[in-house]
């Protein structure tokens, strides 16, 4: 009885909000405490992401194998190849237009120029360990690793995704009972890992408190002042993407606003609080499976593929950052530079999803180098901005992918019904954040 009350308390959204606010307060006013609690937040994120990579492998592989055996994969792939680039191009276009209209990098005050000058001057020491070997070929090398186990340990999600697709295709073409048993085993493994994630999510309030404290402590008032307009445009663009995604999801699933809130609540909380789209996958799967009647195989395929390949939030921020840096360095817009920004933002966002840690920021060279913008200052700029807006960017990415998945699933004739009201014993528990099978 006492344990059930503890679980219910840990899953209370009000406690999660208190943890986030408490972490922000600690990061601003109790900075000496941050160095002691920061490792706890990092450990929690490591514990959460530890299960995500194997979950990707079994989920994507089993879904593709099942769809291949049902002879329905061809239509899905055609729609994915068409839809994802169009969505990312739209997001990049929003970033491009906001950058041009807002002119965040032009007419800066003396104080702002001084802060940015100091930031840029610190670039070499910050990025000394980051590889600058970027471009289309490096993107392909990320996707096709020489050793899949090395890719797994390094967190190269693009390579893991590619391997999972190949494994699923291979399983799908093997006509034997053993192949079917393997797919069933993968489904069982998926459910087992989802149970593990369910247990990990009980520690979400503690993890959020430590993570927020660390992020907020890194944001200085001077750089916020210098980048205030840029951060404002970035936040506005993310909220615009979220709003558009809400309307698309609401229309496709024929939901009321109350039902839409219930459907998106858990994925939104996880994405914003953890700043990890991958960590949102279990919450997305649970919402789709419990509150729609979309095909399970379709959902298991589209959710991981969409999160890994449809990098909406990254496309937007890369495009806006490119325009911002062009204004700082006095580089004028032309037809060729416009094409580089829009197309390069898509390629960069996909590459960033495959590179681990700070190495992902080195992928910015795909779009910055052709524009003649130094990579080091751009990386330092992103390191300064990300603690402020990372959660909002992830939220926009996840909500846009939810909208994309609803469109894909319905276009595949995986018929969606109206919203299904579910009676859940602990409605607001963290149990509703993870897929429980």
C-alpha positions as CSV (number, residue, x, y, z in Angstrom):
1,X,0.0,0.0,0.0
2,X,2.8,2.5,1.0
3,X,4.8,1.5,-2.2
4,X,1.8,2.2,-4.4
5,X,1.4,5.7,-2.8
6,X,5.1,6.4,-3.4
7,X,4.7,5.4,-7.1
8,X,1.7,7.6,-7.4
9,X,3.5,10.5,-5.9
10,X,6.6,10.1,-8.1
11,X,4.3,10.1,-11.2
12,X,2.4,13.2,-10.2
13,X,2.8,15.9,-12.9
14,X,2.8,18.5,-10.2
15,X,5.9,16.9,-8.6
16,X,7.6,16.9,-12.0
17,X,6.9,20.6,-12.4
18,X,8.2,21.3,-8.9
19,X,11.4,19.3,-9.7
20,X,12.0,21.4,-12.9
21,X,11.4,24.7,-11.0
22,X,13.5,23.6,-8.1
23,X,16.3,22.7,-10.5
24,X,16.1,26.1,-12.2
25,X,16.3,27.8,-8.8
26,X,19.3,25.7,-7.8
27,X,21.1,26.5,-11.0
28,X,20.7,30.2,-10.6
29,X,21.1,30.8,-6.8
30,X,22.9,27.6,-5.5
31,X,25.6,27.1,-8.1
32,X,28.0,25.6,-5.5
33,X,25.5,22.7,-5.1
34,X,25.3,22.0,-8.8
35,X,28.7,20.4,-9.1
36,X,27.6,17.7,-6.6
37,X,24.2,16.9,-8.1
38,X,25.1,17.2,-11.8
39,X,26.6,13.7,-11.9
40,X,23.2,12.3,-10.7
41,X,21.5,13.9,-13.6
42,X,24.0,12.6,-16.1
43,X,23.8,9.1,-14.5
44,X,20.0,9.2,-14.9
45,X,20.2,10.2,-18.6
46,X,22.8,7.4,-19.2
47,X,20.4,5.0,-17.5
48,X,17.5,6.1,-19.7
49,X,19.5,6.2,-23.0
50,X,21.1,2.8,-22.2
51,X,17.9,1.0,-23.1
52,X,16.9,3.2,-26.1
53,X,19.5,1.9,-28.5
54,X,18.6,-1.8,-28.2
55,X,15.0,-0.8,-28.2
56,X,15.5,0.9,-31.6
57,X,17.1,-2.3,-33.0
58,X,14.4,-4.7,-32.0
59,X,11.5,-2.3,-32.7
60,X,12.6,-1.3,-36.2
61,X,13.8,-4.8,-37.2
62,X,10.6,-6.6,-36.1
63,X,8.3,-4.0,-37.6
64,X,10.0,-4.0,-41.0
65,X,10.1,-7.8,-41.0
66,X,6.4,-8.0,-40.1
67,X,5.5,-5.5,-42.8
68,X,7.6,-7.3,-45.4
69,X,5.8,-10.6,-44.6
70,X,2.5,-8.7,-45.1
71,X,3.7,-7.3,-48.4
72,X,3.0,-3.7,-47.4
73,X,6.5,-2.2,-46.9
74,X,6.9,-0.7,-50.4
75,X,4.1,1.8,-50.0
76,X,5.4,2.8,-46.6
77,X,9.0,3.5,-47.8
78,X,7.8,5.5,-50.8
79,X,5.8,7.8,-48.5
80,X,8.6,8.1,-46.0
81,X,11.1,9.0,-48.7
82,X,8.7,11.7,-50.0
83,X,7.2,13.1,-46.8
84,X,10.3,13.4,-44.5
85,X,12.4,15.6,-46.8
86,X,9.3,17.8,-47.4
87,X,8.7,18.3,-43.7
88,X,12.3,19.0,-43.0
89,X,12.5,21.5,-45.9
90,X,9.4,23.3,-44.5
91,X,11.1,23.5,-41.1
92,X,14.3,24.8,-42.7
93,X,12.2,27.3,-44.7
94,X,10.7,28.6,-41.4
95,X,14.1,29.1,-39.9
96,X,15.3,30.8,-43.1
97,X,12.4,33.3,-43.2
98,X,12.6,34.1,-39.5
99,X,16.4,34.7,-39.8
100,X,16.0,37.0,-42.8
101,X,13.0,38.9,-41.4
102,X,14.2,39.0,-37.8
103,X,17.8,40.0,-38.6
104,X,19.1,38.7,-35.2
105,X,22.7,39.0,-36.2
106,X,22.5,42.6,-37.6
107,X,22.6,46.0,-35.8
108,X,23.9,44.5,-32.5
109,X,24.6,46.8,-29.6
110,X,28.2,47.5,-28.5
111,X,27.6,45.3,-25.4
112,X,26.2,42.4,-27.5
113,X,29.1,42.7,-30.0
114,X,31.6,42.6,-27.1
115,X,29.9,39.4,-25.6
116,X,29.9,37.7,-29.0
117,X,33.5,38.7,-29.6
118,X,34.6,37.0,-26.4
119,X,32.5,34.0,-27.2
120,X,34.0,33.6,-30.7
121,X,37.5,34.2,-29.3
122,X,37.1,31.2,-27.0
123,X,36.2,28.9,-30.0
124,X,39.6,27.2,-30.6
125,X,39.9,25.9,-27.0
126,X,36.3,24.6,-26.9
127,X,36.3,22.7,-30.1
128,X,39.9,21.5,-30.1
129,X,38.8,17.8,-29.7
130,X,36.0,17.9,-32.3
131,X,36.6,16.4,-35.7
132,X,36.0,18.8,-38.6
133,X,35.9,16.1,-41.3
134,X,32.4,16.8,-42.4
135,X,30.4,16.6,-45.6
136,X,28.2,14.3,-47.5
137,X,30.8,11.5,-47.5
138,X,31.2,11.7,-43.7
139,X,27.4,11.4,-43.5
140,X,27.6,8.1,-45.5
141,X,30.5,6.9,-43.3
142,X,28.4,7.5,-40.2
143,X,25.5,5.5,-41.7
144,X,27.7,2.5,-42.8
145,X,30.1,1.7,-40.0
146,X,32.9,-0.8,-40.3
147,X,31.8,-2.3,-36.9
148,X,28.2,-2.2,-35.8
149,X,29.3,-3.0,-32.2
150,X,31.5,0.0,-32.2
151,X,28.6,2.1,-33.5
152,X,26.4,0.8,-30.7
153,X,29.0,1.7,-28.0
154,X,29.6,5.2,-29.5
155,X,25.9,6.1,-29.8
156,X,25.9,6.4,-33.6
157,X,22.2,6.2,-34.0
158,X,22.3,6.7,-37.7
159,X,24.4,3.5,-38.1
160,X,22.2,1.6,-35.7
161,X,19.1,2.7,-37.7
162,X,20.7,1.5,-41.0
163,X,21.7,-1.8,-39.4
164,X,18.2,-2.3,-38.0
165,X,16.6,-1.7,-41.4
166,X,18.9,-4.2,-43.1
167,X,18.3,-6.8,-40.3
168,X,14.5,-6.3,-40.6
169,X,14.7,-6.7,-44.4
170,X,16.7,-9.8,-44.1
171,X,14.3,-11.3,-41.5
172,X,11.4,-10.3,-43.7
173,X,12.7,-12.3,-46.7
174,X,13.5,-15.4,-44.8
175,X,10.6,-17.8,-45.3
176,X,10.8,-20.1,-42.3
177,X,9.3,-20.8,-38.9
178,X,12.6,-19.7,-37.3
179,X,12.2,-16.3,-38.9
180,X,8.8,-15.8,-37.4
181,X,10.0,-17.0,-34.0
182,X,12.8,-14.5,-34.2
183,X,10.4,-11.7,-34.9
184,X,8.3,-12.8,-32.0
185,X,11.4,-12.9,-29.8
186,X,12.2,-9.3,-30.8
187,X,8.7,-8.3,-29.8
188,X,9.2,-9.9,-26.4
189,X,12.6,-8.2,-26.0
190,X,10.9,-4.9,-26.8
191,X,8.3,-5.4,-24.2
192,X,11.0,-6.3,-21.6
193,X,13.0,-3.2,-22.3
194,X,9.8,-1.1,-22.1
195,X,9.3,-2.5,-18.6
196,X,12.8,-1.5,-17.7
197,X,12.2,2.0,-19.0
198,X,8.9,2.1,-16.9
199,X,11.0,1.4,-13.8
200,X,13.6,4.0,-14.7
201,X,10.9,6.7,-15.3
202,X,10.0,6.5,-11.6
203,X,13.2,8.5,-10.9
204,X,12.2,11.2,-13.4
205,X,11.6,14.0,-10.8
206,X,15.1,13.5,-9.3
207,X,16.7,13.3,-12.7
208,X,14.9,16.4,-13.9
209,X,15.9,18.4,-10.8
210,X,19.6,17.6,-11.3
211,X,19.5,18.1,-15.1
212,X,17.8,21.5,-14.9
213,X,20.1,22.7,-12.2
214,X,23.2,21.9,-14.4
215,X,21.7,23.4,-17.6
216,X,20.6,26.6,-15.9
217,X,23.9,27.1,-14.1
218,X,25.8,27.2,-17.5
219,X,23.8,30.1,-18.8
220,X,25.4,33.5,-18.1
221,X,23.4,36.8,-18.2
222,X,25.9,38.4,-20.6
223,X,25.5,35.8,-23.4
224,X,21.7,35.8,-22.9
225,X,21.7,39.5,-23.5
226,X,23.8,39.2,-26.6
227,X,21.8,36.4,-28.1
228,X,18.4,37.5,-26.8
229,X,16.9,38.3,-30.2
230,X,18.3,35.0,-31.7
231,X,16.9,33.0,-28.8
232,X,13.6,34.8,-29.2
233,X,13.3,34.0,-32.9
234,X,14.3,30.4,-32.2
235,X,11.7,30.0,-29.5
236,X,9.0,31.6,-31.6
237,X,9.8,29.2,-34.5
238,X,9.7,26.2,-32.3
239,X,6.3,27.2,-30.9
240,X,5.1,27.8,-34.4
241,X,6.1,24.3,-35.4
242,X,4.4,22.9,-32.3
243,X,1.2,24.8,-33.1
244,X,1.1,23.6,-36.7
245,X,1.7,20.0,-35.5
246,X,-1.2,20.3,-33.0
247,X,-3.6,21.3,-35.8
248,X,-2.5,18.5,-38.1
249,X,-2.7,15.8,-35.4
250,X,-6.1,17.1,-34.2
251,X,-7.5,17.0,-37.7
252,X,-6.1,13.6,-38.7
253,X,-7.2,11.9,-35.5
254,X,-10.5,13.9,-35.2
255,X,-9.8,14.9,-31.6
256,X,-11.2,17.5,-29.4
257,X,-8.7,19.9,-27.7
258,X,-9.1,18.0,-24.4
259,X,-8.4,14.7,-26.2
260,X,-5.4,16.2,-28.0
261,X,-3.9,17.3,-24.7
262,X,-4.4,13.9,-23.2
263,X,-2.8,12.3,-26.3
264,X,0.2,14.5,-26.4
265,X,0.8,15.1,-22.7
266,X,3.2,12.3,-22.0
267,X,5.4,12.6,-25.1
268,X,5.5,16.4,-24.6
269,X,6.6,16.2,-20.9
270,X,9.3,13.6,-21.6
271,X,10.7,15.5,-24.7
272,X,10.8,18.9,-23.1
273,X,12.2,17.8,-19.7
274,X,14.8,15.4,-21.0
275,X,15.7,17.2,-24.2
276,X,15.9,13.8,-25.9
277,X,13.7,12.7,-28.8
278,X,14.9,9.2,-28.4
279,X,13.8,9.1,-24.8
280,X,10.3,10.1,-26.0
281,X,9.9,7.0,-28.1
282,X,8.3,4.9,-25.4
283,X,5.8,7.6,-24.5
284,X,4.9,8.1,-28.2
285,X,4.4,4.4,-28.7
286,X,2.2,4.2,-25.6
287,X,0.0,7.1,-26.6
288,X,-0.5,5.8,-30.1
289,X,-1.3,2.3,-29.0
290,X,-3.6,3.2,-26.1
291,X,-5.4,6.1,-27.6
292,X,-5.7,5.3,-31.3
293,X,-6.5,2.2,-33.3
294,X,-3.5,2.5,-35.6
295,X,-1.8,-0.8,-36.6
296,X,0.7,-1.9,-34.1
297,X,3.2,-2.9,-36.8
298,X,2.8,0.5,-38.5
299,X,3.3,2.4,-35.3
300,X,6.4,0.4,-34.3
301,X,7.9,1.1,-37.7
302,X,7.0,4.8,-38.1
303,X,7.8,6.1,-34.6
304,X,11.5,5.1,-34.4
305,X,12.1,5.8,-38.1
306,X,10.5,9.2,-37.8
307,X,12.4,10.2,-34.7
308,X,15.7,9.1,-36.3
309,X,15.2,10.4,-39.9
310,X,12.7,13.2,-39.7
311,X,14.8,15.8,-37.8
312,X,12.4,18.7,-37.9
313,X,13.7,20.6,-34.9
314,X,17.3,20.3,-36.0
315,X,16.5,21.4,-39.6
316,X,14.9,24.5,-38.2
317,X,17.7,25.5,-35.9
318,X,20.5,24.8,-38.4
319,X,18.8,27.0,-41.0
320,X,18.2,29.9,-38.5
321,X,21.8,29.6,-37.2
322,X,23.2,29.7,-40.7
323,X,21.4,33.0,-41.4
324,X,22.4,34.4,-38.0
325,X,26.1,33.6,-38.7
326,X,25.9,35.0,-42.2
327,X,24.6,38.3,-40.8
328,X,27.4,38.4,-38.1
329,X,30.1,37.8,-40.8
330,X,28.4,40.2,-43.3
331,X,27.8,37.5,-45.9
332,X,25.0,38.5,-48.3
333,X,22.2,36.3,-49.5
334,X,22.2,34.9,-53.0
335,X,20.4,32.1,-54.8
336,X,23.3,29.7,-54.3
337,X,23.6,30.5,-50.6
338,X,19.8,30.0,-50.2
339,X,20.0,26.6,-51.7
340,X,23.0,25.7,-49.5
341,X,21.2,26.8,-46.4
342,X,17.9,24.9,-47.1
343,X,19.4,21.7,-48.5
344,X,22.4,21.7,-46.2
345,X,20.1,22.1,-43.2
346,X,18.4,18.8,-44.1
347,X,21.6,16.9,-44.6
348,X,23.1,18.4,-41.4
349,X,20.1,17.6,-39.3
350,X,20.2,13.9,-40.4
351,X,24.0,13.7,-39.8
352,X,23.6,15.3,-36.3
353,X,21.2,12.6,-35.3
354,X,23.8,10.0,-36.1
355,X,26.8,11.6,-34.3
356,X,27.4,11.3,-30.6
357,X,27.8,14.2,-28.1
358,X,29.6,17.3,-29.2
359,X,30.7,15.5,-32.4
360,X,27.1,16.1,-33.6
361,X,27.9,19.9,-33.7
362,X,30.8,19.2,-36.0
363,X,28.2,18.2,-38.6
364,X,27.4,21.9,-38.9
365,X,30.3,22.1,-41.3
366,X,28.1,20.5,-44.0
367,X,26.2,23.8,-44.3
368,X,28.7,26.3,-42.8
369,X,31.8,25.5,-44.9
370,X,30.1,26.1,-48.3
371,X,29.0,29.5,-46.9
372,X,32.5,30.4,-45.9
373,X,31.6,30.6,-42.2
374,X,34.2,29.3,-39.6
375,X,33.0,26.1,-37.9
376,X,34.5,26.8,-34.5
377,X,32.5,30.0,-33.6
378,X,29.4,28.3,-34.8
379,X,29.9,25.4,-32.5
380,X,30.6,27.7,-29.5
381,X,27.4,29.6,-30.3
382,X,25.4,26.5,-30.3
383,X,27.0,25.3,-27.0
384,X,25.9,28.7,-25.5
385,X,22.4,28.6,-26.8
386,X,21.4,24.9,-26.4
387,X,21.0,24.9,-22.6
388,X,18.4,27.6,-23.0
389,X,16.3,26.2,-25.8
390,X,17.2,22.5,-26.1
391,X,14.0,21.4,-24.4
392,X,11.8,23.5,-26.7
393,X,13.6,22.3,-29.8
394,X,13.1,18.7,-28.8
395,X,9.4,19.4,-28.1
396,X,8.9,20.8,-31.6
397,X,10.7,17.8,-33.1
398,X,8.5,15.3,-31.2
399,X,5.2,17.0,-31.8
400,X,6.0,17.4,-35.5
401,X,6.9,13.7,-35.7
402,X,3.6,12.8,-34.0
403,X,1.8,14.7,-36.8
404,X,3.9,13.0,-39.5
405,X,3.1,9.5,-38.1
406,X,-0.6,10.1,-38.0
407,X,-0.5,11.2,-41.6
408,X,1.7,8.2,-42.7
409,X,-0.4,5.7,-40.8
410,X,-3.7,6.9,-42.3
411,X,-2.3,7.2,-45.8
412,X,-1.2,3.5,-45.5
413,X,-4.8,2.6,-44.8
414,X,-3.9,1.7,-41.3
415,X,-7.3,3.0,-40.3
416,X,-7.4,5.3,-37.3
417,X,-10.6,5.6,-35.3
418,X,-11.7,8.5,-33.2
419,X,-9.9,9.1,-29.9
420,X,-10.4,6.1,-27.5
421,X,-11.0,7.2,-23.9
422,X,-8.9,4.9,-21.7
423,X,-9.7,4.2,-18.1
424,X,-6.2,4.1,-16.4
425,X,-6.0,3.4,-12.7
426,X,-3.2,6.0,-12.2
427,X,-4.1,8.5,-14.9
428,X,-1.3,10.9,-14.2
429,X,1.3,8.4,-13.2
430,X,4.7,8.1,-14.8
431,X,3.4,4.7,-15.9
432,X,1.6,6.6,-18.6
433,X,5.0,7.9,-19.9
434,X,6.2,4.5,-21.1
435,X,4.9,1.7,-23.2
436,X,4.0,-1.2,-21.0
437,X,3.1,-3.8,-23.7
